[in-house]
Amino acid sequence: MTKMQPDAHDHSHEHVHAEGGCRHAHDHAGQAEAGLARAEAVCRERGLRLTPIRRKTLEALYADHRPVGAYDLADRISPPGGRRLAPISIYRALDFLVEQGFVHRLSSRNAFIACPHGHGADEAVAFLICEVCGGVDEDASPAMRGAIRGMAQARQFKPSYQVVEIVGRCEHCRHADAA
């Protein structure tokens, strides 16, 4: 078994922030501005529109380091005291954001998480999901891409979506358990 070597998309980090607590939230929030700017630039380059509902959906996903479901997103971005946005509107926005590589869908959670890294829909990505705090770390490496490509080729299989979800405990939660 070969160890995955990180590449330019290595998103591993120290999990304990200086002020305490998991780093998932701190790191995710810190990527929001750049991630939103990247989404706007990519949309301009591709001749697409980052409509207000798409932008609000993406902002809401950056506001939380945990995967968020469509119904929770509808509650979060609906106008206060106003009519709740229809889930179909949220799903359409999410479909667009996933298709453009701005968001990932975590099937095991039926939820979504913002991605500031610009992975293409055909790029293999692994998510390390903490079963205690719910935080998510993302990783993509040449070794993982190669292993998945080799497995698919050996079976003459053409993947359309390549996401690996690994559930366990992050460093901070493991240390908290030990204390």
C-alpha positions in Angstrom: 0.0 0.0 0.0 1.4 3.4 -1.0 1.1 6.4 1.2 -0.8 9.3 -0.5 1.5 12.1 -1.2 -0.1 15.5 -1.1 -0.1 17.7 -4.1 -1.1 21.3 -4.7 -4.6 20.4 -3.4 -3.4 19.1 0.0 -5.8 20.5 2.5 -4.5 18.8 5.6 -3.9 21.1 8.5 -3.4 21.3 12.2 -6.7 20.7 13.8 -6.3 22.7 16.9 -6.6 26.4 16.5 -4.7 28.7 18.8 -7.9 29.8 20.6 -8.8 26.1 21.0 -11.4 24.0 19.3 -11.4 22.3 15.9 -9.6 24.0 13.1 -12.3 23.0 10.6 -14.4 26.0 11.2 -11.5 28.5 11.4 -9.9 27.2 8.2 -13.2 27.0 6.3 -14.3 30.5 7.2 -10.8 31.8 6.2 -11.3 30.4 2.7 -14.7 32.1 2.1 -13.6 35.4 0.6 -11.1 33.8 -1.8 -13.6 31.0 -2.7 -16.4 33.4 -3.5 -14.0 35.6 -5.5 -12.8 32.5 -7.5 -16.5 31.5 -8.1 -17.2 35.0 -9.5 -14.1 35.0 -11.7 -14.7 31.5 -13.0 -18.4 32.4 -13.8 -17.2 35.5 -15.7 -14.6 33.4 -17.7 -17.2 30.8 -18.6 -19.9 33.3 -19.5 -22.1 32.0 -16.6 -24.0 33.9 -13.9 -23.5 33.6 -10.2 -27.1 34.6 -9.5 -28.1 36.0 -6.1 -29.5 32.7 -5.0 -26.4 30.8 -6.1 -24.2 33.3 -4.3 -26.3 33.2 -1.1 -26.2 29.4 -1.2 -22.4 29.4 -1.6 -22.0 32.0 1.2 -24.2 29.9 3.5 -22.0 26.9 2.8 -18.8 28.8 3.6 -20.4 30.0 6.8 -20.5 26.4 8.1 -17.6 23.9 8.2 -20.1 21.0 8.4 -22.0 19.6 5.4 -25.4 21.3 5.1 -28.5 19.9 3.5 -30.8 21.7 1.0 -33.6 22.2 3.5 -31.3 23.8 6.1 -29.9 26.0 3.3 -33.4 27.1 2.4 -34.0 28.1 6.0 -30.7 29.9 6.2 -30.9 32.0 3.1 -34.6 32.7 3.0 -35.4 36.4 3.9 -36.2 36.8 7.6 -39.9 37.0 8.2 -40.5 36.3 4.5 -41.5 33.3 2.5 -39.1 30.3 2.7 -37.3 29.6 -0.6 -38.5 26.5 -2.3 -36.2 23.5 -2.0 -36.2 23.0 -5.8 -34.6 26.5 -6.1 -31.9 25.5 -3.6 -31.3 22.2 -5.5 -31.0 24.0 -8.8 -28.5 26.4 -7.3 -26.6 23.4 -5.7 -26.6 21.5 -9.0 -25.0 24.6 -10.7 -22.4 25.0 -7.9 -21.5 21.3 -7.9 -21.2 21.3 -11.8 -18.9 24.3 -11.7 -16.7 22.7 -8.9 -17.6 25.3 -6.3 -19.3 22.8 -4.0 -19.1 19.1 -3.3 -22.0 16.7 -2.4 -21.4 14.3 0.4 -23.7 11.4 -0.5 -23.5 9.7 2.9 -24.9 12.9 4.5 -27.1 14.0 1.7 -25.4 17.4 2.3 -23.1 19.8 0.6 -19.9 21.6 1.5 -18.1 24.6 -0.2 -14.9 23.9 -2.1 -12.5 26.8 -2.6 -10.0 24.6 -4.5 -11.7 24.3 -7.9 -11.8 20.5 -8.3 -13.3 19.5 -11.5 -16.4 17.2 -11.4 -14.1 14.4 -12.7 -11.3 14.8 -10.2 -11.0 12.3 -7.4 -11.4 13.9 -3.9 -11.4 12.3 -0.5 -13.3 13.8 2.5 -12.3 13.0 6.0 -15.5 13.5 8.0 -15.3 13.7 11.8 -18.1 11.7 13.4 -17.8 13.8 16.6 -17.7 17.4 15.6 -19.0 17.0 12.0 -16.0 18.9 10.5 -14.8 18.0 7.1 -11.3 18.0 5.6 -10.7 17.6 1.9 -7.7 16.0 0.2 -6.8 15.2 -3.4 -3.5 13.6 -4.4 -1.9 12.2 -7.5 -1.6 8.8 -5.8 -5.3 8.6 -5.0 -6.2 9.8 -8.6 -3.9 7.1 -10.0 -5.3 4.4 -7.8 -8.9 5.2 -8.7 -8.1 5.6 -12.4 -6.3 2.2 -12.4 -9.1 0.5 -10.6 -11.7 2.0 -13.1 -9.6 1.1 -16.2 -9.1 -2.5 -15.0 -12.9 -2.8 -15.0 -13.5 -0.7 -18.1 -15.5 1.6 -15.9 -15.9 5.4 -16.7 -16.6 7.3 -13.5 -18.7 10.4 -13.6 -18.2 11.4 -10.0 -15.2 10.5 -7.8 -15.7 11.1 -4.2 -14.3 9.0 -1.3 -15.9 9.6 2.1 -13.9 8.5 5.1 -15.6 8.7 8.5 -13.7 8.8 11.8 -12.4 11.3 14.3 -10.3 14.4 13.6 -7.2 15.0 15.6 -8.8 17.5 17.9 -11.7 15.2 18.8 -9.3 12.3 19.4 -7.3 14.4 21.7 -10.4 15.6 23.5 -11.5 12.0 24.0 -8.1 11.1 25.4 -8.1 14.0 27.9 
